[in-house]
């Protein structure tokens, strides 16, 4: 944990509260955390749901492109006789 706290502090995401063992989130750290959480919620999670095989089948262009990519990877492995 010490390593992780040190890295966050050196990158300016958190700041140490003087004379204590506590840390506080900096304004830049809060902006970065909000950016990543919103990016995950709005982009990554919905798009990954479209391409995951366990999810409902979709007719999205992203799902079709992912299926073509998977087929090409499988074909390349078969040509090179690679075991998955």
C-alpha positions, 0 to 999 in steps of 0.5 A, a space after each residue: 500500500 505504501 508504494 501505491 500511495 507514494 505513486 499517487 502522491 508523486 503523480 499529484 492525485 492525492 496529497 498528504 495531510 500534514 502531521 497525520 497518516 491521512 491523505 486527501 484527494 487533490 482537485 486534479 485527482 478528483 477530475 481524473 477519477 471522474 473522467 475514468 469512472 464516466 468513461 467506463 460507465 458511458 463507453 467501455 461497459 456498453 461497448 463491451 456488452 455488445 461484443 461479449 459472447 455471453 451477452 444477448 446477440 446484437 446486430 451492432 456494427 461493433 459486434 460484427 467487426 469483433 466477430 470478423 476479427 475473431 474469425 480472422 484470428 482463428 483462421 490465422 491460428 489454424 494456418 500456423 497450426 497454433 493451439 489456443 
